[in-house]
Amino acid sequence: MHDLTAYLHLTIPRDLRTFQQEIELFPSDDAVWQTLPGVTNPAGTLALHVCGNLRHYLGAVLGGSGYVRDREAEFRLRGIPRHELVENLRGTEEVVARVLQSLTPESLLKPYPEPMYGEALRTDWFLLHLGTHLAFHLGQAGYLRRMVTGDGTSTNPIRPQVLAMDR
């Protein structure tokens, strides 16, 4: 496995599992859909968005899963129970693992099959972008949970142990 693929195979699932923990730490299904002044997207929306993003760009485009993204729904839907959001995150983790396992070092150096904003990007660089996009929204969800609930409990989102050399 290419080093970058191996790195992403460790970090994206780690961040998806931590996102699950963030959602589970909300005290109720309603709380996961709360925002504060100046905040547009509740944590539930962020969860739907990262799942749609990864299932499309990794699952459908690179993995041929047949997933059809409804990006507007990711931002429109509300009231989905926490357990369904967590299941969506788990399913996304499975898709990510399967697709990353299938990538070859040669495929990573090729242009990503779908231009982004009219630009061709190398597949490996775009995958790194997807990982940082996930981490960005995970941080938002964690910070929002703390502000909405008043609970400062940390999910320890950036656990470097998954990157240990003896893995």
N, C-alpha and C positions, 0 to 999 in steps of 0.2 A: 504494500500500500504506500502510495506517495506520502511524504511527510505532512503536507498540508491536509490531505484527505484524512490522515490519521488524527491530526490535531482537531479538525472539524468533527470527526467521528466521536471524539471525546467531549468537546465543548458544546456543540449544539444540543445533544441529548442532555447534558448537565444543565444547560440553561432552560430547556423545556421542562425538565423535572423540577427545577427550582421555581419555574412559573407555576407549575401545579401546586407547589407548596404555598406560594403567594395567594393563589385563589382559595385554597383550603383554609388559610388563616383568616379570611374575612369571616366575621361572625354570623353572617346570614347570606342568603341568595340575594336579597335586596341590597345589601351593603356593597357587593361586588359591582353594582351598577351605579353607585353614588359618585359624584364628582364634587369639586369645590369651585368657588369662583375663579375664573381664569383657566379652568381645566375643561377641555372639550370631551376627551375620551375617558370613560371609566375603565377600570381594570378588565372587566368582561370584554369590552370592545378591543382592548389591546390583545387579549388572548385570542379572540376570533381573528384578528388581523394577522398575528404572527403565524397562526395555523394556516390561514388562507394563503399567505405569502409563501411559506415553505412548501405546502402541498402543491402550489402551482409551479413555482420555479424549480424545485427539486423533484417533486413527485411527478407532475405532468410533463414538464418540458424535458428534464433529463431522464426521468424514469419511465415515461410513457404510461403513467397510471390511469389516464383518462379523466382525472379530476378536472372539473370545470369550476373555475373561481367566480364568485359573485362578490367582488370587492365592495360594491355599494352596500350589500347586506352586512358585511363585516362591521360597518360603521353605523348602520341603521338599526340592527336588531338590538333588543333589550330584553331583560327578564329571563334569560336562559339560566337555568339552575347551575350552581357551582359544579355539581357532579357531572353535568354534561360538558361543561367547559374543560374540566379535568380529563374526561374521556377523549375529547377532541385533541387536547395536548398530548395525551398518551399515543393516540393513533398517529398523530403527526410525527412523534418520536420514532415510531416503527417505520413510517415511510422514509424518513431521513436516513435511518440506519441502513435500510435496504438499498437505497439509491447510492449512498456514499460507498457502500461495499462494492457496488458494480462499476464504479469509475476507475479508469486506468490512468496512469501517469500521462499517457499520450492525449487522452480526452481532456485532461485538465488544461493543457496548453492550447487547445483549439478555441476558436471564438465560441462564446456561449450562443446556443442556437437562436435565441430571441434577442434582437438588439434592444438596448435600454436607452430610451429617449433619443433614438436614432443613432446611437453609438454602438459599435462592436466592442465587446469586452471579452477578455480572456476568461475562460470558465473558472479557473482557480481563483482569480481575483474577484469574480462575481460571487463565488461561494463564500469567500472571506467577507464580502459585503453583507451577504445574507446572515452570517453569524454575528456581525457587529450590529446589524439591524435588530436581530432578536435580542441581543444583550441590551441595547438601548431601550427597547420597550419593556423588557424585564425590569430594568431599573426604574422606569416610570411607574410600572405597576406596584413595585415594592414601596416606592416613596408615597404613592397615592394611598396605598393600604394603610401605611403608618399615619398619614394625615387624616384619613376618613375615620379610622378606628381609634386613634390615640394610642395604639399598641406599637411599641418600638421593637418588638421581637424581630430579630434578623433571621433570614433564611440562609445566610452565609452564601450569597449568590456566586461569588467568584472564588470557588474552592480550587486552589491550584493543585491539590493532591491528585486530581484526575490526570495531571500532566506529568506526574513523576516518571523519571527515566526508567524505573524498574518495572513498569507496566508491561 
